[in-house]
């Protein structure tokens, strides 16, 4: 009987890769159905993964902190009738249990595998002349055996980075497919690269580090060769090498300019960059500005907090809670705006769900408050506060990030008077809320000093036309300026 292979699950819809933050079980520990096995992090959420079968942990295939694609084997589980020692000893031969594959890459795994295959095929003759075997083709996580990379013997083998073959007396150098491709492109000898990946594997960051360290040496060597080379009498002189740093507009890949510090991108930052780039380039935005007088809203908030919250600061509602409720009621007032674009159709909804942007270290998340139009302001406050606490602790549930036709993004607490936000697909609208400030207002031909907030609606023109968006913004303004209607 073969051990059970547990693969990296798709814990968040659309997630292509994930990493293990922490293993809750170690080799030899027994596991019951429903017990947490690991804490898994995706681009925007951290969740606990629970065991779906009982057994004993035979081998952990993914190291904490290592990012792998969804579907990659991450654990071998010995079932109740299996011998743990036999499973642990033969884990490398177990079905579906390849060595962990490094996925430190920004490109599609299958595309890179094809590129590796073509490059390795072209390099076969050169590898044979050098006395080594060509590098094995990379395989997908479902393959039965892990790929191995054969390189000339290195002077200083270490752990799994070098293993001696008893028959050929050659060494085997372990590196990710992306690392091997980058090494070839940049002319880097893998034997001179210090591995930092799991199990002594060479990964992309090792190649980048080696390339950055070698860049000055390469530049000096090239300049020296150009200056000292003996040219053929009839050769055309090469153009001079320009070394003036002013001529360089940007550093080449892998280099860091003087005075700059490279900060690796987190999964969340990559997700934000990808999704918002797609939104701004693929979704036709248009914008509507509305100015709302909030003197009565602020007075209502003060009265609510005095009556409901008292001295309990945790229960005090915020202006943003009232804005979220007003936005939901505005969608109910204008149901034509309560829609989503879905390719060849529009989707409408009975329940009004509103997403709320929450800033956290390194990015932001947009958890969704369900049925806001049916909730009290106090209930809205409790949900938004709970989402904020979970997000800042890195415990946002994937289910909380899905849904909603409209989002609210409030930068008023930072003093920002006015801004426009980028839509978070597939939502059709987002309200950018600025800070409350005092200004002169004309009321019945008289000048008054009042408090206002400026809000900008960003709208998906595929789903909502200008006239409907104008009705939505007007309905929102009426709710804000008649705050008792928010309580109804």
PyMOL commands that set and color helices and strands:
alter all, ss='L'
color gray80, all
select helices_A, chain A and resi 84-89+91-93+109-122+124-129+159-161+177-186+190-192+198-200+204-228+245-247+267-282+295-309+313-315+319-333+335-337+372-374+377-392+398-401+412-414+466-481+484-487
alter helices_A, ss='H'
color red, helices_A
select strands_A, chain A and resi 4-7+17-23+30-31+36-41+46-50+55-60+67-69+73-78+150-151+162-164+171-173+285-293+339-341+346-348+354-360+363-369+406-410+429-433+437-443+446-460
alter strands_A, ss='S'
color yellow, strands_A
deselect
rebuild
show_as cartoon
